[in-house]
Amino acid sequence: QVQLVESGGGLVQAGGSRRLSCAASGNIFSTNAMDWYRQAPGKQRELVAAITSRDSTNYADSVKGRFTISRDNAKNTVYLQMNSLKPEDTAVYYCHARIVSGSVRDYWGPGTQVTVSS
């Protein structure tokens, strides 16, 4: 059984920073792509940042230059460093990973709330 658990969410003032973590646990052979998505109230879930197993990264235009995604393969953990936060970054942030555990499957974390106050 593979599980993803996010941490690091909370309330932060505009202009501040927050670091999210997502740890994968269970019977993991290898972890391929790991991503962060977010969903604001009344909006569709959107991709925020992605990182491949070879550390190639991709960002949504709205967060480029402010957010940084990284990973620690030894710990099966992905991070999202968020700087210069804006009220429009308020959302539930979800971790996603494509993991090889017998077969290749997509896994999601339960989400962590990030609220940016103005």
Residue frames relative to the residue before (quaternion, step in Angstrom):
aa qw qx qy qz dx dy dz
Q 1.0000 0.0000 0.0000 0.0000 0.00 0.00 0.00
V 0.1624 -0.7883 0.5891 0.0717 3.58 -0.72 1.09
Q 0.0390 -0.7899 0.6119 0.0069 3.55 -1.01 0.84
L 0.1921 -0.7285 0.6439 0.1336 3.51 -1.27 0.62
V 0.0329 -0.7941 0.6069 -0.0064 3.55 -0.93 0.92
E 0.2314 -0.7750 0.5770 0.1140 3.55 -0.74 1.12
S 0.0114 0.7678 -0.6402 -0.0201 3.55 -1.29 0.43
G 0.6349 0.5700 -0.3922 0.3437 3.53 -1.30 0.31
G 0.5021 0.6539 -0.4360 0.3610 3.57 1.21 -0.07
G 0.2518 0.7656 -0.5719 0.1527 3.54 -1.31 0.20
L 0.6310 -0.5144 0.4262 0.3944 3.51 -1.35 -0.35
V 0.0507 0.7912 -0.6049 0.0738 3.57 -0.88 0.96
Q 0.4745 -0.6657 0.4938 0.2964 3.57 -1.10 0.64
A 0.6277 -0.5253 0.4166 0.3956 3.54 -1.20 0.53
G 0.7547 0.3258 -0.2729 0.4998 3.54 -0.93 0.96
G 0.6115 0.5782 -0.3392 0.4204 3.54 1.25 -0.29
S 0.4289 -0.6874 0.5350 0.2395 3.53 -1.39 -0.08
R 0.0178 -0.7682 0.6399 0.0074 3.51 -1.28 0.48
R 0.1744 -0.7762 0.5959 0.1099 3.56 -1.10 0.70
L 0.1791 -0.7786 0.5958 0.0821 3.54 -0.75 1.08
S 0.1285 -0.7674 0.6239 0.0729 3.52 -1.18 0.67
C 0.0461 -0.7714 0.6339 0.0316 3.54 -1.20 0.58
A 0.0878 -0.8132 0.5754 0.0024 3.54 -0.58 1.18
A 0.2370 -0.7530 0.6005 0.1274 3.52 -0.94 0.94
S 0.0118 -0.8040 0.5940 -0.0238 3.56 -0.93 0.88
G 0.5335 0.6110 -0.4696 0.3487 3.53 -1.24 0.44
N 0.7237 -0.3986 0.3290 0.4573 3.52 -1.28 -0.43
I 0.1213 0.8211 -0.5356 0.1557 3.56 0.23 1.33
F 0.2589 -0.7477 0.5912 0.1561 3.54 -0.84 1.01
S 0.7591 -0.2025 0.1421 0.6021 3.57 0.93 -0.91
T 0.2969 -0.7380 0.5813 0.1710 3.53 -1.27 0.49
N 0.2629 -0.7679 0.5650 0.1481 3.55 -0.74 1.02
A 0.8348 -0.0467 0.0460 0.5467 3.60 -0.67 -1.01
M 0.0706 -0.7530 0.6522 0.0507 3.53 -1.18 0.69
D 0.0502 -0.8306 0.5524 -0.0504 3.55 -0.80 1.02
W 0.2444 -0.7032 0.6367 0.2011 3.49 -1.39 0.25
Y 0.0886 -0.7554 0.6488 0.0250 3.52 -1.02 0.97
R 0.0948 -0.7807 0.6073 0.1131 3.55 -1.28 0.19
Q 0.1175 -0.7771 0.6155 0.0584 3.51 -1.24 0.55
A 0.1979 -0.7699 0.6012 0.0816 3.52 -0.67 1.18
P 0.6614 -0.5129 0.3562 0.4155 3.60 -1.16 0.48
G 0.8396 0.1720 -0.1429 0.4951 3.56 -0.86 0.98
K 0.6850 0.4500 -0.2838 0.4977 3.57 1.27 0.08
Q 0.5585 -0.5907 0.4587 0.3588 3.54 -1.27 0.34
R 0.5719 -0.5626 0.4636 0.3762 3.52 -1.25 0.47
E 0.0760 -0.8132 0.5770 0.0065 3.56 -0.92 0.94
L 0.5087 -0.6276 0.4963 0.3179 3.54 -1.19 0.61
V 0.2382 -0.7751 0.5744 0.1117 3.55 -0.87 1.01
A 0.7803 -0.1670 0.1669 0.5791 3.57 0.78 -1.04
A 0.1023 -0.7902 0.6035 0.0309 3.54 -1.14 0.71
I 0.0513 -0.7796 0.6236 0.0265 3.54 -1.19 0.61
T 0.3363 -0.7478 0.5386 0.1939 3.55 -0.90 0.96
S 0.6893 -0.4650 0.3521 0.4298 3.54 -1.31 0.06
R 0.6935 0.4196 -0.2668 0.5213 3.58 1.26 -0.32
D 0.5585 -0.6658 0.3465 0.3532 3.58 1.30 0.49
S 0.3771 0.6678 -0.5357 0.3533 3.56 1.07 0.64
T 0.1586 -0.8312 0.5314 0.0401 3.57 -0.77 1.05
N 0.0759 -0.7645 0.6390 0.0375 3.51 -1.30 0.47
Y 0.1073 -0.8171 0.5662 0.0157 3.58 -0.96 0.89
A 0.5132 -0.5765 0.5284 0.3537 3.51 -1.27 0.46
D 0.6029 -0.5893 0.3911 0.3692 3.57 -1.03 0.74
S 0.6504 0.5631 -0.3140 0.4016 3.58 1.02 -0.79
V 0.7672 0.3413 -0.1951 0.5069 3.61 1.16 -0.42
K 0.4122 0.7248 -0.4701 0.2895 3.60 1.25 -0.09
G 0.7981 0.2619 -0.2208 0.4956 3.53 -0.93 0.95
R 0.7280 0.3802 -0.2360 0.5194 3.59 1.27 -0.24
F 0.7642 0.2916 -0.1516 0.5550 3.59 1.04 -0.78
T 0.0869 -0.7761 0.6227 0.0483 3.54 -1.19 0.65
I 0.1817 -0.7725 0.6012 0.0938 3.55 -0.83 1.03
S 0.0531 0.7775 -0.6242 0.0552 3.56 -1.06 0.79
R 0.1720 -0.7935 0.5761 0.0944 3.55 -1.25 0.28
D 0.2158 -0.7186 0.6449 0.1458 3.51 -1.31 0.51
N 0.2861 -0.8073 0.4899 0.1622 3.57 -0.14 1.26
A 0.6097 0.5626 -0.3579 0.4286 3.59 1.06 -0.66
K 0.7476 0.3583 -0.1928 0.5249 3.57 1.14 -0.66
N 0.3471 -0.7427 0.4944 0.2890 3.61 1.28 -0.06
T 0.4901 0.6586 -0.4057 0.4019 3.53 1.01 0.88
V 0.1296 -0.7621 0.6303 0.0721 3.54 -1.10 0.79
Y 0.2004 -0.7860 0.5801 0.0745 3.54 -1.07 0.82
L 0.1053 -0.7498 0.6456 0.0998 3.52 -1.30 0.42
Q 0.1434 -0.7760 0.6120 0.0520 3.54 -0.48 1.23
M 0.0805 -0.8131 0.5765 -0.0088 3.55 -0.59 1.17
N 0.0294 -0.8015 0.5963 -0.0347 3.56 -0.63 1.16
S 0.8197 0.2119 -0.1678 0.5050 3.56 -1.29 0.34
L 0.0954 0.8477 -0.5152 0.0825 3.54 0.91 0.92
K 0.2139 -0.7657 0.6012 0.0810 3.51 -1.16 0.81
P 0.6401 -0.5255 0.3751 0.4164 3.62 -1.13 0.45
E 0.6544 0.5219 -0.3210 0.4430 3.61 1.06 -0.66
D 0.5606 0.5679 -0.4000 0.4508 3.60 1.26 0.02
T 0.4499 0.6943 -0.4476 0.3392 3.58 1.27 -0.12
A 0.3242 0.7178 -0.5451 0.2872 3.55 -0.70 1.13
V 0.4682 -0.5639 0.5580 0.3892 3.49 -1.38 -0.08
Y 0.2154 -0.7872 0.5707 0.0903 3.55 -0.76 1.09
Y 0.1345 -0.8051 0.5774 0.0200 3.54 -0.82 1.10
C 0.3084 -0.7165 0.5997 0.1786 3.50 -1.11 0.81
H 0.0537 -0.7735 0.6313 0.0152 3.55 -1.07 0.82
A 0.0305 0.7938 -0.6067 0.0285 3.57 -1.05 0.74
R 0.2767 -0.7063 0.6256 0.1822 3.52 -1.17 0.69
I 0.0238 -0.8486 0.5213 -0.0871 3.53 -0.31 1.32
V 0.3079 -0.7147 0.6005 0.1840 3.50 -1.12 0.81
S 0.1908 0.7480 -0.6057 0.1929 3.54 -0.55 1.25
G 0.7708 -0.1056 0.0434 0.6268 3.54 0.44 1.20
S 0.7595 -0.0766 0.0708 0.6422 3.55 0.91 -1.01
V 0.5332 -0.6057 0.4674 0.3611 3.58 -1.26 0.15
R 0.0922 0.8003 -0.5838 0.1009 3.56 -0.72 1.09
D 0.4203 -0.6637 0.5577 0.2681 3.50 -1.33 0.40
Y 0.0888 -0.7903 0.6060 0.0152 3.53 -0.95 0.96
W 0.1669 -0.7738 0.6066 0.0736 3.54 -1.20 0.71
G 0.3895 -0.6737 0.5703 0.2630 3.51 -1.20 0.61
P 0.6374 -0.5560 0.3761 0.3782 3.60 -1.26 0.27
G 0.5512 -0.6245 0.3912 0.3913 3.60 1.21 -0.30
T 0.0973 -0.7648 0.6338 0.0620 3.53 -1.26 0.55
Q 0.4085 -0.7386 0.4899 0.2180 3.55 -0.87 1.02
V 0.0570 -0.7468 0.6618 0.0315 3.53 -1.04 0.90
T 0.0353 -0.7975 0.6018 -0.0233 3.55 -0.72 1.12
V 0.1246 -0.7934 0.5948 0.0355 3.56 -0.72 1.12
S 0.2062 -0.7998 0.5564 0.0909 3.55 -0.57 1.18
S 0.4100 -0.7220 0.5062 0.2332 3.57 -1.07 0.76
